[in-house]
Amino acid sequence: MSLEENIQKVKENIAAAAREVGRDPAEITLVAATKVQSDETIRAAIAAGVTICGENRVQEMTAHLDADAYAGAEVHFIGHLQTNKVKNVVGRVELIESVGSEHLLEAIDKQAAKLGIVQDVLLEVNVGDEESKSGVAVDELEALARRACELPNIRLRGLMAIPPVAGEDGNRGFFREMHQLFVDIKRKMAHNENDINCLSMGMSGDYMDAVREGATLVRVGTALFGARPPMRPAAE
Ligand SMILES: *Cc1c(COP(=O)(O)O)cnc(C)c1O
């Protein structure tokens, strides 16, 4: 299938999963995970209806930004962000989805203040409680959300998760747990309730289940672009 057909198919699947549970498909936006894709492929994806590109490597993203490859779409940073790279990301993307620590939150706030902007962020939750994963622990989420709401140059927009690679029952239980955390945080951060409207979860293997459990953003790479070459070890 062509890229255009894949995009169409994934959007149809999102809409079908939404309708199954009585949700309006317009509540969900596809984020194309464009890591390792070329400027040309990114432009083709946007021409075919992708409205948000998700990037997880600062260097790659910067090169695409400099080439104006994302013209016509938003960019979300979805990868592990080191504090020394914050200056390359803040103000250059609409949303940083992967903030899992107070240290990083404060670095983003500081850089945003320097630029005179407010940076939208999601808090990444380590919902599977996996040692290898970044993200804030479930029992520390509320404190981090409170900190995010205090920082003047940060706007908390919601939560993101990368659950464990799906086992026999898939990740549906984790998605359900994430939705509950999302509802709780929204209620607890009452002053910021209207800003908190993003729940980013679900990838190629499980985005329909994520939609069934309340995702508003699904991050899909392989199902759009095909299999990626094996990742080189992360250098950043
Ligand atoms: C690559 C990536 C995705 C998409 O993964 P696929 O399985 O290819 O759909 C989603 N989220 C993050 C954070 C990623 O790095």
The ligand as a MOL file (V3000), in Angstrom:
LIG
                    3D

  0  0  0     0  0            999 V3000
M  V30 BEGIN CTAB
M  V30 COUNTS 15 15 0 0 0
M  V30 BEGIN ATOM
M  V30 1 C 8.5890 5.4760 17.1290 0
M  V30 2 C 7.6390 5.9040 18.1720 0
M  V30 3 C 6.2620 5.6650 18.0350 0
M  V30 4 C 5.6650 4.9110 16.8750 0
M  V30 5 O 6.0100 3.5590 16.9270 0
M  V30 6 P 5.4310 2.5130 15.8310 0
M  V30 7 O 5.4110 1.2340 16.5630 0
M  V30 8 O 6.3890 2.5370 14.7010 0
M  V30 9 O 4.0950 2.9780 15.4410 0
M  V30 10 C 5.4300 6.1320 19.0410 0
M  V30 11 N 5.8940 6.7920 20.1120 0
M  V30 12 C 7.2040 7.0390 20.2750 0
M  V30 13 C 7.6450 7.7740 21.4890 0
M  V30 14 C 8.1160 6.6080 19.3110 0
M  V30 15 O 9.4140 6.8570 19.4900 0
M  V30 END ATOM
M  V30 BEGIN BOND
M  V30 1 1 1 2
M  V30 2 1 2 3
M  V30 3 2 2 14
M  V30 4 1 3 4
M  V30 5 2 3 10
M  V30 6 1 4 5
M  V30 7 1 5 6
M  V30 8 2 6 7
M  V30 9 1 6 8
M  V30 10 1 6 9
M  V30 11 1 10 11
M  V30 12 2 11 12
M  V30 13 1 12 13
M  V30 14 1 12 14
M  V30 15 1 14 15
M  V30 END BOND
M  V30 END CTAB
M  END
